Amino acid sequence: MKKVIVAKEISEVLSNEKSFLNRAGIKTFTVASNENALALHRTVKADLIIAKLNTPEMSGETLCSLIRDDDELRNVSLLIVSSDTENDLERCIQCKANAFISSPIDSEVLLHESHKLLNVAPRSACRIPVSVKLYGKSKGKSFTGRAKNMSASGMLFGTEAIFFEGDIITCFFEHSGPPQMSVDAEIVRVVSKEAGEDTNWYGVRFVNARANFGATIKAFIEKECAV
């Protein structure tokens, strides 16, 4: 589970970006200040902190310095948002953040930097909740599973089979009536499972799909959701 701490004002800019804030495998915490971000990071050990350079209680560079100088806290990506004044840009360059962007915030730029720092590929389409059985093959072995959500670019699915990031699988989807739909996919994310759960959850990206695959899978999802 990726953990992200976001300043409240920045979180409000991203409030409509459901593909980021509500994405499976990412837990987002909203804080009112850099001081709160530091305190929360001590508890949850975040993977990414998105903070402002200028806040009343603690500056962005102070936040960065305290984190980078602490052996237990330093393993986190830091993204700082500042004004575009020459002085603030110089302060950002001097602090120990991984990246910085200027305000007013361009949500696309912010999301792009966040995805890079989290090593999570941005989605090209909204995923629709489904419950679809599938079976597949990988390295000569067969497996069964169930898709939890799906889009034209990928899906989240669960199975008892064990895969690793970078594995290529071939999926065949069970649905009412021909033609059978199949596609190759790459495991791009391994989702931590709950204690006592047998199902392993994986995020996959469809590869080598036919040119009309997007339209085909859209029609497939609409049909399955209507059942």
N, C-alpha and C positions, 0 to 999 in steps of 0.2 A: 504494500500500500504506500503510494507516494503521498507525502504530507507537505502541504503548501501553506505558509503563513502570509496573509495579504493585509495591507493597511486598508482600513475601512473605506476611505475615499477611492482607493484604486479598485477595491472590490465592487463598488457601486458602478464603476465604468464597465466592469466585466459581467454585470448582473444578467445580461441577456446572452452571454456566451455559454450556453448550457453544455456545449461539447467539451468545455474546459472545466468549469466549476462542478458540474454534476457527472463527470466522466467516471465510469467504473475504475477502481484502482487509484483514484486520487481523492484525498480528503483535504478539504480547504478550511482553514481557520481564519477568522476575521478579527483584527485587533485595532484598537483605537490609537495606538502610538508605538513608536520604536521601542520604548521602554517595555510596553506590554509584549511586543514581538520577542524581545530578548528573554523575558521571563517565561513565555510560553515555549520558546525553543529549548530552554533548559529542561522542560518537562517532556515535550513530544519528540524532540530531535528531528526537526523538519528537514526535507530535502531541498526546499526552495523558500526563500524569504523575499517578498516583494515589498519594499519599504520606500518611504519618502526621504529625501535628503534633509528637508527642513521640517522639523516638528518641535513644539515648545519644550518638551522634556528632554529629548535626546536627539542629537543630529544623526544623519545617516552615516557619516564617517566614524562617529563614536560607536555606533552600533556595529559597523563592520570591524573596527579595531578590537572591540571587546570579544567578538566572536572569533576572529582569526587568531587572537592571542590565547585562546582557551583550547587546550587539547581535546576536551570533550565536546566542544561546540563547533569547531572549525570546519568539519566535513559537511558543509551545506553550501548551496549556490545562493549568491546574493545578487538581486537586481534592484538598482536604485533609480527612483524617478525624481527628476529635478526640473527646475526652470531651465530655459535655454540661454540664460545670461552667461557671459564669459566667466564670471567669478564662480558660479555654480558648476559649470562644466569643468573648470580647473579642479574644483574640490572633488568632483566625481572621479577624475583621472587619478588623483592622489590617493583616494580611499581604496580599500582592498575588495571591491565588489567584482563579480564576474562580468557584469554588464550594467549599462545605465541607458535610460531613454529620457527624452525631454517631455515636458508638458506644454500645452495640453496633450493628453495621452491619445495616441493612435492605437486603438484596441488591437488592430491587426499586427502592428509592430510588437506590442506588448505580448500578445499570445505567441507570436513567432519566437521571440526571445525566451519565453517561459517554456515552450515545448523543447527548444534546444537544450536549455539548462536541465530540464528533467529527463532528457533523452527519450521523449515521447513524441511520436510522429503526429502532426496535426491531422485531424479528420477532414476528408474531402466531402463528406455528406453526413447528414443526420442519421443516426441509427434508430430503427424502429423496434420496440419490444416485440418479441415473438417467442414461441415455444415450438421449435421444429426439430424433429428427430433427424439425425444424420448418421451415416457410417462412412468410414474412410480407410485409407491405406497410407502407411508411411514406412519406408525402408523395408518393404515386403511384409509388414505386419498390419492386420486389420484392427479397427477399433470402432466403437459406437459412442455416440454422445448426443447432446441437445444444444441447439443454438438458443441463446437468451436474448440477444438483440442482433440486428443485421442492417447493413446498408449496402450500397452498390460497391463500396470499397473494402468492406471487411465485416467481421462479426466477433462477438464474444460467445464462446461456447464452453461447455463443461463435459468432461469425460474422466474415466478412471485411468486412462492411458497417461503416461508420463512423457512430456515433450520439453524441449529446451528452445530458447530464443534462437531463431535462424533455421529451425527444422522446417522442411517443406512437407506438406501433407496434401492428399487429394480427398476432397469431400464430396459425398453423394447425398442429396437431400431426399428424404421420404416425404412424398406429398401425394394427393389424390390425382391419379391419372397421369399419362405420359405428356410430354417427354420428360425423362429423368434429367434433373439438373445437376451438373457436377462442375467443380472448379478446383484448381490448385491454389494453395494458400501457404503463406509463410507465418510462422509463429513469431510475433513481434513483441509480445508481452506475456509474462507469466504472472498471474494474479494470485496473491497470497490467499490461501484458503483458511476458513475458520477451523478452530480446534475440533477434532472429532468428525470432520467432514471428509467423505471419501472422494468427492468430486474435485478434480483439478480444473481450474478455469484459465482459459487462454484468450488473448486478443490476437486475431489473425488479420493479415492483409491479403486480399485476393490477388493472385498473380496469374499471368498468362490467360487472362479472361478474354472471351470473344468480344468483338467490337460492339455487339448489341447486348452485352451481358448486363449492363446497367438497367436497360429497359426490361430485360427478362426477369431480373431479380426483383425489380419494383413490382411487376405484375405478380410474381410469385408471392411476395410478402403481402400484397393486398388480398390475394386469394386466401392465403393461410389465415390472415387476421379476420377474414369474413366468415371462416368456418365456425 
